[in-house]
């Protein structure tokens, strides 16, 4: 048993990447649809942009955090 318990790092990496990818797709598709097909307030377009940004961060940082950093600290 490691310092952080028995964490299954590969499953956390996969889930983090899939969550980030899903957030990016939702944010980008929502922003595209809101801009081209619907009339929405500006705050909703900003919300779609933020969702896409958080998805990109999760997509990039979860492999680094759960695949490299945390296993090396045990």
Steps between C-alpha positions, in 0.01 A plus 500: 500500500639836398494835665162591349340161554432261219412741219444356155692767305431369147124517552528856634702600195243348264206656682669840516583498130148390406342760730721772354419391146127494575513848653692633201247355257203634697656844531603528137176360359291716733694809402469418132127433522439807716689723259358371173151365565359649820481840662646465849627756751870576511544331838397165349761530227755583770386194693556277197847648458584434865371141478722442197798653683450286809465196276828582328675537837359170623595331172859622526564487874345168602764284322777715644358496853370144526736335254832659596504718812295303754648155419850647536425644844414161649 
